[in-house]
Amino acid sequence: METFVDCICPICNEPFKKSLGHYNRAMKNGLRVFCDKDCAGIARRKSVEEKKKVKAAYDKKIYNTPERQAARKRYFQNSYKRNPEKYKAIRRAKYPKHLEYLRRPEYKKYKKEYDVKYLAKKDFGIYWESAILLKELEDHLLKIRPDGIKFQMGITNKTQKRKRLWQRTKKNLQRQI
């Protein structure tokens, strides 16, 4: 006489009976127990995201070898030499999307920060962070007292210089009189 155990299928949540021997063997091996082959098959399936991860890992392993990359590069170079107009048309078709990307505010913000860092590293080497801080401090001071600081730094246009020169000469003339 065979004994049965009441179980609940983890896939369809339906109650079913399983023989005690099958149930004990599954529990001993750390396996799950299902009501029928359909639910067992569903449990074995992978989601689309899991399949994509597996495929990406496989592609990376197979296609990112140095030999493959060199072969792809050679193929592109030869193809480009044979038909440069084809690639010119492709670039021309992509250009409007590229312009849209460049006009996005997030990109503008990123690009501004990148340019500041790049130029600071280029001009000041290992002291690039200090140079950026000094520039920010300078900009802050210009916002607080624009006239005095600008004059000290020599950031004046010709009309301001002429005006100040006129004011100085006017004061000197008044002192002489």
PyMOL commands that set and color helices and strands:
alter all, ss='L'
color gray80, all
select helices_A, chain A and resi 20-28+37-44+48-63+66-82+84-103+105-144+146-153+158-176
alter helices_A, ss='H'
color red, helices_A
select strands_A, chain A and resi 4-8+15-19
alter strands_A, ss='S'
color yellow, strands_A
deselect
rebuild
show_as cartoon
